[in-house]
Amino acid sequence: MTETLSADLASLSPPAGFGLGFGVGLIASALFFAGLAWGVRHAVASSRPGTVLLLSFALRCAILMGLGAWLIRATDPLWTLAGYLLSFLLVRMLVVRLARATGSADATARARGN
């Protein structure tokens, strides 16, 4: 079964490989940044924030890199990796924008004393 799946993935056309990498990358990137938010929230409340952040980073990187490595081994590496990386960059840009918008709204509320 796994051999059949690997053979099917390896025979994807470049646009299909790009789409697969992009789709898997969206999910992996969303999990990466959700894990970052979780880690930061827990680190702020922890007596050992460095340990929490280090473990969170190690786990998030292992998952992100593991999925990327699996995609590279199972499919056409160039197009799949391009889709995977592009989706990570787009999700990162979105998360940074949302964080800045939320951060400026929080700062405005604190300045007003709310």
JOGI-V621515 format. One line per field, one symbol per residue. ss: DSSP state (~ for helix, > for strand, _ for the rest). phi: phi as a letter, one per 40 degrees, with the letter a starting at -180 (. if undefined). A space follows every 50 residues. Layout:
ss=???
phi=???
//
This chain:
ss=_~~~~~~~~~___~~~~~~~~~~~~~~~~~~~~~~~~~~~~~~~~___~~ ~~~~~~~~~~~~~~~~~~~~~~~~__~~~~~~~~~~~~~~~~~~~~~~~~ ~~~~~~~~~~~~__
phi=.ccccccccccccdccccccccccccccccccccccccccdccccccbcc ccccccccccccccccccccccccbccccccccccccccccccccccccc ccccccccccccgc
//
